Structure formats: C-alpha cells, structure tokens
Amino acid sequence: MTNFAVLFEMKCSKTHSVLLLLTLLLCGVVARGQDYPWLSHNNIMVEARVHAGVFWHHHFEMQKFSARYPAIEASIYQNTYGKNEWESAYNYPYIGVTFYHANFGFNFEQNPAVGDALGSVYALYPFINYPLNPSEQCQLTFKLGVGLGYLTKHFDNLDNYQNFSIGSHLNAAANLSFEYRQRITRRFTTVASFGLTHFSNGSTKLPNYGLNTFSGAIGLAYYLREPRLNLTPASRPENYPFEFDRKKWLSLDVDYGIGFKNVSQTLGGDSTQYYRVHDLSTYLLAQFTPYSRAGVGLSLVLDLSDQTLPGYSRDNDNNLYVTVIDPEGHQETFPVEIYQLTRLNFNLCYAMTMERLSYYFEFGWHLKYNKVPLPKGNIYQKVTARYQLSDNIYAHLGLMTHFGRADYLCFGLGYRFNQKYYLNHEKGTRHLPPGVH
C-alpha cells in the first residue's frame, strides 16, 4: 500500500488542509479561552487523523474502480471517567462525534474509462470507542460509529451508470476500527488505527451494493483541559436507576419495524414508488453480565419489493405469479399471494448495554417454509440500536445485511417482558427489571 505521505500529497484537496488547520487551531483557541466548567469536568478531547485506504471490491461490478484513496477525519469527544457505573465496566470508553472526508476518485485519471464515478464523501457520525485493556498509558481500543454520509456522486442511468454501488446522495455511514493509543504527555496522545468504513442507503433507493473500504490512519489527540482521575466503583452507590440488580433475568422482547425501498433505478418502474418492508421480531434473552445479554430470536419479514424481482409477473387482472426452475431444468409457474412473500428467520443474538442505549448484533438464517424461492440467500446479519423509553418500551433502528450488502433499514417500537429467575427475598419484593439492557 502506498505510504501515508505520498497519498496525502497526491491530489490532497484544500478541504483536507483546512480541516487539519481548524482542528489544530481549535486546540489552541480553546486552551487560551476562559475556563468553561464543562471542559474542566468532562475530559473533552479533540483529534485529527489522516487515512490511506483501499476498497473492498465485494462485487465484480466494483472491480473497475480505483483501489486506493486518501481521507481525513476530525473528532471531538469525551474520555469517560466513571460518572455512570457502566463506564468503569467498559474501561472508561471514549464517546464523541467524527467528521470524515474522503476523495474516492482522487486518481481516476489512471482509469479514464470509469472516470470520477464515485466522487467524494462527507460524513458525520457519533461513536463510542471501547478500551480493550485497562492501561491509561497505552491502549488497544475498538471504535464503533454510525451516522450519515453525503456522497457527491451516485448512480444515474444516463450520466453516471458506472457507479453501481450507491443510488442516492444521502447514506448511512458506519465505522468499525481497532486502534492503538499511546500517551505522550498527560494531555497529548498519538493514535494509529486500522478499520472498515461502510456507506449504504439501506436499499431505500437502488442500486445499493454499498461502499466498503479498509484504511489505516495516524493522528494526534489532545485534552482541552487537564484530564481528571477516574472514579472507582467503590466510590458510587451500589446501583443507579435502570441498572442491573445482580439478579438473574430472562426477557422476551417483541418489536415491530417498518422500512421503505425504491427499486426503480435497477428494475424500472415509477421512481416515486416505495415498497414497504414489515419486520415483526421476538427475542428470548438471558442476562449474563451487568451489561450484556445473549439468546435466540425469530422474525417474520414481509418485503413487498420482492414482487418486482426477476421471475415474478402479473397478469391482466393484477394477480401475482412466480416462475421457478428446479435443478433438473423443469420450469413451473404458480400463483403467489402477498403473504407468501413473508420470510421466517432464526437468529443468534448478542446485546451490549450503555444505560438506556443498547446495540444488538444478530447472525441468522432465512428458513424456507413454502415453495416461493428465497431471493437473497440463506444467511443474514443484522445490527440494531435500541433506546429504552421506559422500563419495558423501547425504540429501535435496525439494518439487515447479507455479507456487506444492505437489504433494508427499518425503525419501530418494541415491548419487553421480564421474568426473574427468583425473587429478592431479603426485601420481600420484586426489583425493577434490568431496564435499559
């Protein structure tokens, strides 16, 4: 891979330079400003990085694009210090927001047949960065960020038909990376990272193969005030509201989500026609640690855009049919009711909790229970963010994928039924459920 210095010099835009200067100036300006209490008490840090990246060509249509690109990011975040009990359990993670800019077509002259089909991306995403070891001097961390990205170029069947990866300007942006953080002084820290950055619109508008990139980065982080010491669990009450009460729980979560998909750019039809996706899911989860749960789930998914896939057709009376070819080459056409497009799914699920916010990670299988063919393969992955509105009611936002290709994005509400293995006999009453996990 080309080294960082060469990539940064080649086609490094004015935007890159301005972002770096602004980040560095911010350190100095705030440091010379008045002593804001929120700076003194919240471990606020700023950081700048430069990236050298390569594309993961997960579909053959994408192999024509350039293999490498430069990028830059600027972040502001808090190094947690134990104000909440979960912070010490996760080794005092970093929580903040990152601005990211990359020029995906910076050397498109090397492939004039494709041109600058991918353009540039601007992204803003909140993140949480988990230290994997307790050391304050040198740390290995895992960063998880999800937000929004704006791509300057997207697919157009006349003007930009080469770009079969993204069908819209606005997309979801996700970052997963491992980092090494080495403290130089009490306020300065160097950072090196390697990770995956993903852009996708969740199939709200096709085509949507998505962009997956791997990049290495180096940077510098700076505390805007002297960092405060971490609090220890012994210095706090035993529990806060909504936290795990050390009793064993089972929970049954039931939720409903809805999403929307536009397939006109790849399959034709009305460009204003959006098809609904209905997702009804249930999960049986057990509490293993104060901030993690695991279990199994079942879901029923009705994706109304499936009726536009090749093999499906309608007659003059608008009745739906599907044509299936078996392994021996025999062809069969039979009528299909809309409800028969419903998919039954089984999954293994793991959940991480930070107060009211939780992340759910699913690995699952589409189960074939009728003769209507499965259009997307048998295995899927799903990532969901949940926010607990009360002890039992939660809102969620989930992304269904098939090995890097987004299928749909859905949002909705759910309800949790909690059942304790046993009662707290000392107080003679039931505790509140473990709430936000």
Secondary structure, DSSP 8 states (H G I E B T S, - for coil): ---HHHHHHTT--HHHHHHHHHHHHHHHHHHHS---HHHHHTTEEEEEEEEEEEE---SGGGTTS-SEEEEEEEEEEEE--SSSHHHHHTTS-EEEEEEEEEETTTTGGG-TTT-S-S-EEEEEEEEEEEESS--SSEEEEEEEEEEEEEES---BTTTBTT--S-S-SEEEEEEEEEEEEEESSSSEEEEEEEEEEEEE-TTSSS----EEEEEEEEEEEEESS-------GGGS-S--TTS--SS-EEEEEEEEEEEEE--HHHH-S-TT--EEEEEEEEEEEEEEETTEEEEEEEEEEEEGGGGGSTTEEE-TT--EEEEEE-TTS-EEEEE--GGGGEEEEEEEEEEEEETTEEEEEEEEEEE--SSS--SS-SEEEEEEEEEESSSSEEEEEEEEEETTEEEEEEEEEEEEEEEESS-BTTTTB-----TT-
